[in-house]
């Protein structure tokens, strides 16, 4: 099944590569323009469970990589789809029309990396309520500078004595 599915994906999706790290892990690298159609195709072929979405900041390449993992309850195969988007235009189409549970994954990535998922109905704070619009998981986020600017004005315990 895995080999047949890999061949169908390569045949039907342009500039898409397929590789394996193990018998049960298929990796697909695809252009951002193909992701929506690819996810619909996989869902129609039994991979109807969105396991997770995460993001990698490739700062030296000036790109973010969105990583989507889908599964099928009838097989141990997990499919990991990798899509790159430019760091200087961190906007991408929401996949919530395909997988409703993508809403909170996209919210988390929006909050931590600053990627805007167009069409996501709930891009509101998830974890960082009252946070000053910094994105702490971006590699250029300076946590020491943030702490200094945010908390240096707060008296220490010694100063309270």
HULINPE-V903803 format. One record per backbone hydrogen bond with DSSP energy under -1.0 kcal/mol. CO is the residue of the C=O (numbers start at 1). NH is the residue of the N-H. E is the energy in kcal/mol with one decimal. If there is no record, write none. Layout:
co->CO nh->NH e->E
co->CO nh->NH e->E
This chain:
co->1 nh->5 e->-2.7
co->2 nh->6 e->-2.6
co->3 nh->7 e->-2.3
co->4 nh->8 e->-2.4
co->5 nh->9 e->-2.3
co->6 nh->10 e->-2.4
co->7 nh->11 e->-2.6
co->8 nh->12 e->-2.0
co->9 nh->13 e->-1.7
co->13 nh->16 e->-1.0
co->17 nh->29 e->-2.3
co->19 nh->27 e->-3.5
co->22 nh->25 e->-1.3
co->24 nh->78 e->-2.5
co->25 nh->21 e->-1.5
co->26 nh->80 e->-3.3
co->27 nh->19 e->-2.4
co->28 nh->82 e->-3.3
co->29 nh->17 e->-2.5
co->31 nh->34 e->-1.9
co->34 nh->38 e->-2.6
co->35 nh->39 e->-3.1
co->36 nh->40 e->-2.1
co->37 nh->41 e->-2.4
co->38 nh->42 e->-2.8
co->39 nh->43 e->-2.6
co->40 nh->44 e->-2.4
co->41 nh->45 e->-1.0
co->42 nh->47 e->-2.6
co->43 nh->46 e->-1.5
co->46 nh->48 e->-1.7
co->49 nh->71 e->-2.9
co->52 nh->69 e->-2.6
co->54 nh->67 e->-2.7
co->56 nh->65 e->-2.8
co->57 nh->59 e->-1.3
co->58 nh->61 e->-1.0
co->58 nh->63 e->-1.9
co->62 nh->87 e->-2.2
co->63 nh->58 e->-2.3
co->64 nh->85 e->-2.7
co->65 nh->56 e->-2.1
co->66 nh->83 e->-2.4
co->67 nh->54 e->-2.3
co->68 nh->81 e->-3.5
co->69 nh->51 e->-2.4
co->69 nh->52 e->-1.3
co->70 nh->79 e->-2.5
co->71 nh->49 e->-1.6
co->72 nh->75 e->-1.9
co->78 nh->26 e->-2.4
co->79 nh->70 e->-2.6
co->80 nh->28 e->-3.0
co->81 nh->68 e->-2.8
co->82 nh->30 e->-2.2
co->83 nh->66 e->-3.0
co->85 nh->64 e->-2.8
co->89 nh->91 e->-2.7
co->90 nh->116 e->-3.1
co->92 nh->118 e->-2.3
co->95 nh->98 e->-1.8
co->95 nh->99 e->-2.7
co->99 nh->102 e->-1.8
co->100 nh->103 e->-1.6
co->102 nh->106 e->-2.8
co->103 nh->107 e->-2.0
co->104 nh->108 e->-2.5
co->105 nh->109 e->-2.3
co->106 nh->110 e->-2.6
co->107 nh->111 e->-2.5
co->108 nh->112 e->-2.6
co->109 nh->113 e->-2.6
co->110 nh->114 e->-1.4
co->112 nh->137 e->-2.3
co->116 nh->92 e->-2.8
co->117 nh->120 e->-2.0
co->118 nh->94 e->-2.8
co->122 nh->124 e->-2.4
co->128 nh->131 e->-1.4
co->131 nh->133 e->-1.8
co->135 nh->138 e->-1.9
co->138 nh->141 e->-1.9
co->142 nh->146 e->-2.3
co->143 nh->147 e->-2.5
co->144 nh->148 e->-2.5
co->145 nh->149 e->-2.7
co->146 nh->150 e->-2.2
co->147 nh->151 e->-3.1
co->148 nh->152 e->-1.4
co->151 nh->154 e->-1.4
co->156 nh->160 e->-1.1
